[in-house]
Amino acid sequence: MTRQIRHLVGALGLAGTLLVLAAAPAAASGETIGSCAIDKAIEAEEELVANGFTLHEIHDEALEAEFGALESEMESCLEAPSPIIPELDEIIWGGGAFLILLFFMITKGMPAVQGAMSARSEKIASDLDAAEQAKSDATKIKADHAAELAGAKAEAAALIDEARGQADQLKTDLQTRAEADIAEMRTRAQADIEASRTQAISDLRSEVSQIAVGAAEAVIRANLDANAQSALVDAYIDEVAGRG
Amino acid sequence: MADDRLGGYADALLAVAAAEGASEVVEDELFRFAEVLRGSETLMDTVSDRQLSLERRQAVVEDLLGESVSAITTALISMVVGTGRGADLPAIVDEAVERSAAGRNRALARVRSAVELTDDQKSRLAAAIKSSTGTDVEIRVVIDETVMGGLVTEIGDDVIDGSVRRRMAQLRESFT
């Protein structure tokens, strides 16, 4: 890469130098209006001097003709060069410089530019691949994280549901057990109350019966004299005989 | 006691009574004493107490009976106690009385009463039982004041309870 850049810079420098060298003759061959006028004036003065005129003799009719011609020539100086068609020498110098520059650009610059562009393209492609790979990896990681997050959420939801279910079950069990205990306690209390009531009634009856039977026994014993005993025995005998 | 041994003692008692010509009296006295012994835990413990000598046990029984029973009856009871079978005396007497009745083709009717029965009552009771059960019975009366009044007759496993005690029990049950 660095070598290709050096080749490209060298080609550009050489082309610039050739352009400067080629432009110099072109600048030298070119004329401005001023320089042309001066050149014509000098040439006319030298011609006048060469013809034996002095400066104070310039203002006669002959000179006026000369000056008229000079004026025409100077008018010709005022004609601007063609803006489209360059001068021949300029075309030659410019074309040569162009060809040289084109040669160096094709032989030196283009491979360097192509190498740099190829390297750049490869680098960009590599970077794009790396970026794509990174993006793919990131996407995969993101997907993994999303899957893990979803799994964690699902697991958390399952745990929450399970905990809620267990809590509900526990609540139901406790409530059922409490209701059963209450019912059992109520039943037991009612049974105890009933048993106590029954026992109290039984005790009362027993006590009353003891008193009554005791009183009856006392009365009977007091009245069971010999005649009564004999009568009871006779009644018993008659009862046994009556069974047949 | 094995049945054969128990029967042997019973036969011995009956044989002695018969030999003395006092079977009915002796059987009745033995029966009454056996019932007293069956109803008295203290007397039963005394006649069966192995800590006491046989002579001492016999002396206790003889002193207790005294002259309330015949001499033959006292001698027979003392004989059984002297053989160390005092605890078996009720069973021996029961066996003897049943065998005696069976010898006369009768069943033993154990009658509990608060008062003594007259001979007429006994006869009428035996006739009543025969008419109701078809069985000739020999009445043996046991004086039991807990009966209060009326009678309780036991013939084998059958019981005919017409006592005041049972009436009182029924009255007590009706209250409860």
HADDOCK unambig.tbl for C-alpha pairs under 7 A between the chains (distance, minus, plus):
assign (segid A and resid 202 and name CA) (segid B and resid 176 and name CA) 6.33 0.50 0.50
assign (segid A and resid 205 and name CA) (segid B and resid 175 and name CA) 5.92 0.50 0.50
assign (segid A and resid 205 and name CA) (segid B and resid 176 and name CA) 5.52 0.50 0.50
assign (segid A and resid 206 and name CA) (segid B and resid 175 and name CA) 6.91 0.50 0.50
assign (segid A and resid 206 and name CA) (segid B and resid 176 and name CA) 5.90 0.50 0.50
assign (segid A and resid 209 and name CA) (segid B and resid 172 and name CA) 5.56 0.50 0.50
assign (segid A and resid 209 and name CA) (segid B and resid 175 and name CA) 5.40 0.50 0.50
assign (segid A and resid 213 and name CA) (segid B and resid 168 and name CA) 6.57 0.50 0.50
assign (segid A and resid 213 and name CA) (segid B and resid 171 and name CA) 6.99 0.50 0.50
assign (segid A and resid 213 and name CA) (segid B and resid 172 and name CA) 6.24 0.50 0.50
assign (segid A and resid 229 and name CA) (segid B and resid 149 and name CA) 5.76 0.50 0.50
assign (segid A and resid 229 and name CA) (segid B and resid 150 and name CA) 6.64 0.50 0.50
assign (segid A and resid 232 and name CA) (segid B and resid 149 and name CA) 6.50 0.50 0.50
assign (segid A and resid 232 and name CA) (segid B and resid 150 and name CA) 4.88 0.50 0.50
assign (segid A and resid 233 and name CA) (segid B and resid 150 and name CA) 4.96 0.50 0.50
assign (segid A and resid 233 and name CA) (segid B and resid 151 and name CA) 6.36 0.50 0.50
assign (segid A and resid 236 and name CA) (segid B and resid 150 and name CA) 6.42 0.50 0.50
assign (segid A and resid 236 and name CA) (segid B and resid 151 and name CA) 6.75 0.50 0.50
assign (segid A and resid 236 and name CA) (segid B and resid 162 and name CA) 6.07 0.50 0.50
assign (segid A and resid 237 and name CA) (segid B and resid 124 and name CA) 6.93 0.50 0.50
assign (segid A and resid 237 and name CA) (segid B and resid 125 and name CA) 5.38 0.50 0.50
assign (segid A and resid 237 and name CA) (segid B and resid 128 and name CA) 6.34 0.50 0.50
assign (segid A and resid 240 and name CA) (segid B and resid 128 and name CA) 5.78 0.50 0.50
assign (segid A and resid 240 and name CA) (segid B and resid 129 and name CA) 6.36 0.50 0.50
assign (segid A and resid 240 and name CA) (segid B and resid 132 and name CA) 6.63 0.50 0.50
assign (segid A and resid 241 and name CA) (segid B and resid 128 and name CA) 4.14 0.50 0.50
assign (segid A and resid 241 and name CA) (segid B and resid 129 and name CA) 6.46 0.50 0.50
assign (segid A and resid 241 and name CA) (segid B and resid 131 and name CA) 6.17 0.50 0.50
assign (segid A and resid 241 and name CA) (segid B and resid 132 and name CA) 5.85 0.50 0.50
assign (segid A and resid 243 and name CA) (segid B and resid 132 and name CA) 5.41 0.50 0.50
assign (segid A and resid 244 and name CA) (segid B and resid 131 and name CA) 5.62 0.50 0.50
assign (segid A and resid 244 and name CA) (segid B and resid 132 and name CA) 3.79 0.50 0.50
